[in-house]
Amino acid sequence: MKKSYLIYLLVSLLFFIKPIKTIFHTILADSVYIPVLKAEKFVEELTFMRSQYEKLNELLLLSMGELSEEKRKRLYGIWKNGLDTTYILAKALYFDPFGKVQKITLDKGKNSGVRYGLPVVYRGNLVGKVYYTTDRLSFVMSLYNENFRVGVADKRSGVLGVLAGGSTPHLLYVPKWADVREGDTLITSGIGIIKGGIPAGVVDEVKNSSEDQFFFRIKVRPFWDFSSTGIFGIVK
């Protein structure tokens, strides 16, 4: 009994030595903390993907004319008259990478009312959306990120599509019979987790590709210039 007590006492005293304490915490982080956090993030991303899939189905129903007339009128009013909302102002702390920024770290988080999925703007134009938050920070996926997706509408014709991010953002699911022209303004459609009426970009090029029988190949020039820094707005 005395031997066991002495061993426990010795081990306990060892943990008061800073190098040993650091080594122990490192082992614990690698074996427990990090795997748990990665698992939590995976579940969160899976939930987000499922919600986006459901919203995409809703978008496709709208494009096929299967949405109620009342909801159509409400969305059309948002597209034409703009977005009536308030902002959480935040300063950018970090851009990743330099050049066409794909991720931005902002200095406002849950304590300021920021939550997952909120759109982020710069001078009123769409920058991206919040994909992760802590109490004091928020992490934004920009529209130059290849994983970025948002429902948009052609402000002139009302044609719907999905703006896909990347080094050259482009429109998805716009059929070849749709009325979309170079120079048309694109705004968020309000279908999905992002509010409608936020200016996103301009149709830069419309190609009638022989490789795709049904959809245009449309390049988009975002309004947000990735070299612009300063105060960003998180749309509540």
N, C-alpha and C positions, 0 to 999 in steps of 0.2 A: 504493500500500500504506500509506504514511504517513498519507494523507488518511483512509482507512477506519479506521485505528487511532485517529486523533484524534477521529473522529465517534463511535466506540464508547466512547471514554474520556469524551467530553463527555456522552453519553446516560447513561452509568453514574453520573457525578457528579450529574446532575440528579435521579436517584432518591434521593439522600441529602438533598434538600431536602424538608422535611416536607409542604408544601402539594401539591407535585407527586406525592409518594409517595401521599398521601391520594386525590388525583384518580385516579391509576392504579389503586389498589385498588378504588375505587368503580366504575370502568369494568369492571374484571375481575370484580367481584362481580355486576354487572348482566348481563354478557354470558356468564359461565361458571358461577360458583358457584351462583347462584340457580336458573337453569334445570336444572342437574344435580340439585340438592336437590329441586326440584319433580317432576322425572321419577322420582326415587327414591321420593318420597312416593306418587306415582300408582301405581307398581308395587306398593308395600306395601298401599295401599288396595284395589287390584284383587285381590291375593292374599287379603286379609281377606274381601272380598265373596264370593269363590269358596268359602272355607271356611265362611262363614255360610250360603251356599246349600246346601252339602252337609249341614250340621247341621240346617237347616230340613227337608230331605227326611227325615232321620232322625226328627225330631220328628213329621212327618206320618205316617210309618210307625208310630210308637208310638201315635199317636192312633187309627189304624185297626186297632190290635191285632196288628200284624205284628212286634212285638219279642219276643224270647225271654222265657219266664216267669222265668228266673233273673235277667235284667237288670231286669225289672219289680219283682221282690222287692227287689233291691238299691236301686233308686231309691225305692221306697215306704218302705224303712227309713230312708233319708236324710231324706225328707220328714217322717216322723213323729218321728224322734229328734233331728233337728237336725244341724248340720254340726260335725264334729270336725276342727279345723284350727288353724293358727297364723297370726299377723299380723305384717306389717312396719308399725310405727307411723310415721306421717308427719304433718308439719304443713303446713297449707294456706298457700301464699304468695300466691295470687292467685285471685280469682273473676271469671268473665266470663259474662254481664254481671251487674250488680247486680240483685237481684230474684230471679227464678227462674233460678238459676245453671245454665248449660249446660256450662261447662268449668271445671275446677279444676286449678291447678298445685300439685304437692306437692314437698316438699323431699327426697324419696328417689328414686333412680334405679337404673340397672343395677348400680352399685357395691354397692347394698344388696340386690340380688337381685330387683328389680322387673323384670318383663318384660311385653311386649305382651299384652293380653287379660285380665290379672288383675282380678278384681272388687275394688271399693273399698267399704268399709262405714263407717258412723258409729254407734257404740254397737250394733253387731251388725246394723244394718239396711242394706240395699243403697243405695248412693249412685250408682254407675256402674261404669265399667270403664276400665282404662288403654288408651289408643289410641296413645301415643307415649312413648318414654323417651330420656333422655340419661344420661350417667354419674351425674349427681347430681340429676336432676329427672325427674318423671313427670307426664304430662298426662292428665287424666281426663275422659271424656265422661259427663256425668251423665244420669240418667233423665228430665231435663227437656229433653234435646237431641233434636230430631226425628229424628236419625240413630241413636238408641240402640235396640237390640233385644236381648232376652234371653228364653230359654225359661223359662216359669214353670208352676207347678202349683197347683191349688186344694188347700190342705192338708186340707180336710174331705172332698172328694169324689174327689180325684186327677185331676180334669179338667185337661188340658193346654192351653196357649195360648202366644202370643208377646206379651210386654209391649213395646209400642212407646212410645218417649218422645215428649215434646213439652210444650207448656205445660199440656196436660191429658193425662197418660199414659193409655193405653187398651190393651185386650186385642184381639189379632187371632186369627182362625182358631178361634174357639170356636163350634161348631155349635149350632143352636137347640134341639136335643134334649139338650144337655149340662146337668148338674146344677151350675149356678153361681148363687149367691144374693148379694144385697147383704149386706155384712158379712163375707164369707168372706176368710180370710187367704191371700195368695199368697206362695209361696216359689219360689226358683230351682229348676228341674227337674233340673239336671245334664245336660241335653241341650245340647251346645254347649261353648264354651270356658270357661264359668263353672260352678264347682262347684254342686252341688245343696244345698238346705237353708237358703239365706240368705233371711231375711224381706225381702220387697220392698214389700208394700203391702196394701191392703184393697179389695175390690170395692165401689165407691161407687155405681154405678148400672148396671142391666142393662136394656137396651131391646130389644124385639122389633120391629125396624124393618121396615116394609113395603118399603123400598128394597132390602133385601138378603134374598133368599129363604133363604139357608143359615146365615148367621152372626149372632150377637148383636152389638149395639153396647154395649160394656162400658167404663165409665169406671173408672179406678183412682186411689185416693188413696195415694200413696207414704208409707211410714213415715218416711222421711227428710224432715225439715223443712229446706228450703233456707236458712233463716235461721240454722241451727245451724252454728257454727264450732268449731275446736279441733283435736283429734288424730283423724286418720282411720286406719283399718286397711286395709292392702292384703292380701287373702287369698292366702296362698301355695299 
